[in-house]
Amino acid sequence: MFCPFCRYPDSRVVDSRTSDDGLAIRRRRQCPECGRRFSTTETASLSVIKRSGIVEPFSREKIVAGVRKACQGRPVSDADLALLAQRVEESIRATGVSQIDANDIGLSILPPLRELDEVAYLRFASVYQGFDSLDDFEAAIALLRVENASTGETSVVE
């Protein structure tokens, strides 16, 4: 770690703390050359492999933007969307991979979105599961009804 003040190629860690969400570590460092202190934030990198083959950094904001479209007109708040994006990121990071396909991210959004809003789930699933006809929608709705009946939940798709 280069000192940002004198460019000395080393530093000493004075203090380390995890961030609020637990996904990053904030380190307080001191340069042995000039004695000045500075902070760094360390996170594990997570990259997304797009369908075109381009690799880009993971972004919670992109998840929120994509799910927001499916939730249009539904009683879902921005806080709900932020929590969903956090849950998706945590589940992806729990797999231990450093690169993930964009389609796998879309599929990992489905379970928490279903818990949040079933209509938004159906809208989103129609894209990521490749619904081609009304029969696909009917099959997905029937599956939701069967699963809700087995757990005793009421469904908005009834």
HELIX and SHEET records of a PDB file:
HELIX    1   1 ARG A   60  ALA A   70  1                                  11    
HELIX    2   2 ASP A   78  ALA A   94  1                                  17    
HELIX    3   3 ALA A  102  LEU A  116  1                                  15    
HELIX    4   4 GLU A  118  TYR A  128  1                                  11    
HELIX    5   5 LEU A  134  THR A  151  1                                  18    
SHEET    1   A 3 ARG A  12  THR A  18  0                                        
SHEET    2   A 3 ALA A  24  GLN A  30 -1                                        
SHEET    3   A 3 ARG A  37  THR A  43 -1                                        
SHEET    1   B 3 VAL A  55  PRO A  57  0                                        
SHEET    2   B 3 SER A  47  ILE A  49 -1                                        
SHEET    3   B 3 GLN A  99  ASP A 101  1                                        
END                                                                             
